[in-house]
Amino acid sequence: MLLFYRTNFVLILVIFLASVIALSAMAAATRPVLRAKTYKRLENRKK
């Protein structure tokens, strides 16, 4: 029974790490897009 709990814990840990990595990757992917949008908005405001 202890082994079952341990494997379950490891599985949850792996899933948690994978989700964290996926979220950070998504954030890194969307950040340049947001920066470009804000930059364009500032450029339009200057004109």
N, C-alpha and C positions, 0 to 999 in steps of 0.2 A: 504493500500500500504506500509506503514511504517513497519507493521508486517512482510510482505513478505520479505522486504529487510533485516530485522533483522534475520529471520530464514535462509535466504540465506547466510548471513554473518557467522552465527553460523555453518552452514553446511561446508562452506569453511574452517573455523577455525579448525573444527574437522578433516577434510580431511588433512589439512596441518600438524596438530599435529600427526596424524596417520602415514603420510609419513616420518616425522622427526624421529619418534620412530622406524619405520621400517628400515630407513637408518642407524641409530645408532646401531640397533641390528645386521644388516648385517655387519657393520664395526667391531663390537665386535666379530662376528663369524669368520671373515676373518683374523683378526689380529694375533691370535695364529698360524694359518696356515702359514702366511707370516713369522712370527718369527721363526717357526720350519724350514722353507725352508732356511732362511738366516743362521740359526745356523748350519744346515747340510753343507751348502756351505762353511762356515768358517772352520768346522771340516775337510772337504775334502782338503781345502787349506793347513791346518797345516800338513797333511800327505804328 
